[in-house]
Amino acid sequence: MFERDEVLQDLHGRLKAAGASPLDPRVQAVCEIVNAFYAEKTREVLEKMQAVLAKIET
């Protein structure tokens, strides 16, 4: 859906604008946690959508 590099580039720009360094190890750790969280939530939404679509198609 979204390329990881594209998402990270946007995220890094936002971090810099907020005064945080995307190269800071603590910031990188938080980014990884947030990315994993949203990837999981996105997967859950897509699975629910697929389940609904499967019911409609039959």
C-alpha angles and dihedrals in degrees: 000000000000125000111241093225091052092050093046092049090054091044092049090051090052092047091052091048088053091051097254124126114233087205093061107110092225091051090048091051091052091047091054091050093048092045091051091048094052092043089055093047091048090051091051092051092048091050091051091049091050090051091052092046091049089057092049095049094057 
